[in-house]
């Protein structure tokens, strides 16, 4: 997985949401018409445990600008895909040290096309 052409730690879990943005209206006859305007993706990256340095790398990239290029494996075809996304919620739980390295638990990052 890449953010702005920089390889980041592979998430423990990657959820890919597909959203259809549509314009719908009801005709005088009562019949519904709908136009699909766009199909967009939301990527939810989750890390059960991530080192301080790996998390810092991700956060530094995400704070560098408003929109990011994300390269990931898309479930529709199983091929690598690239999208432009903005950052949604970023959550992490308290850290702990293991063998002198600080780790963060249950980290989640949302990237929305």
N, C-alpha and C positions, 0 to 999 in steps of 0.2 A: 504494500500500500504506500502511496506517495501523496504528500501535501506540497504543493508548489514545486514539484519535481525533486523533492527531498524524500528519501525512503525513511519511513517511521516504523516504530515497533508494530508488529502485526497484532491487531486486537485479539483478545481472547474470544470475543464474539462480535460479529458484524451483522446488524439488521438493516435490510434494504427495504424501505417503504416506497410504494409507487402510488402517486396521486394524480388523478385526472382533474384538471381544471376545466370547468365547463360553464357554458352560458345556457340556461334553460328558461323557457317561458311557456305559458299555456296559451293555446289559440282560443279564439272565440267559440269554437266547437267543443272545447274542453280537452282536446288532444294536446299532449305535451310534446314539445320539440326541444332538442338539445344539440348543442354544438360543442365538440371537444376542442378546446383552445390549445391546451398543452398537456403533456405528460411529464411530471417532475418526480425526482427521487429525493428521499431523505435517508441519510446514512447515520446510524447510531453505532458508534464504536464503544465497546466496553472492554475494560481491563480489570481482571480480578485482582492482580497485583502488578504494579509497574514501578520501575526504579525512578528515583528522583530525577536523574539525568535524562531518561527517556521522556518523562512527563514534561520536564522543562523544555526539551526540544519541541514537542508538540505545541505547548502553550506559547512559546516564543514565535513559532511560525504563525499560529492563529491570531496573535496580537499584532503581527506586522502589517496587516492591511484588512480591508473589509471583506473582500471576496478572494476565494482560494480555488486553485485547480486541484481536484482530487482524482487520483487514479486508483481504481479498485476493481475487483472481479464482480461483474454484474450477474445476477442469477438468471437473467433472461438471455440465454445462449451460453453462459459460462465463460464469456470472453472478458478481457480487460476493457474497461470503459473509463472515460474521463468526463468529469462534469465540473461546472463552476458553482461553488456553494458559499453561503455565508454561515457563520457560526451561530448555533442555537445555544442550548444550555450546556454548561460544563460543570460536572459535579465530581467531587472526590471525598473520600472519608479520611479519617485521621491516618497519619503515617506511623510506621514502625521501623525499627532498625534490625536488619538481619546481617550478621557477619560484617558489621561496619558500614553497610549501605542502607540508606533510607529508602523505603518503599511506601507507595500510596495504595490504598485498598479501594475496590469498587469504584473505579474511575469511569465516567461516561462522558462522551462528547457527541453532540448532534451537529451534523452538517447538512444544510438544507439547500437544495438546488433552486 
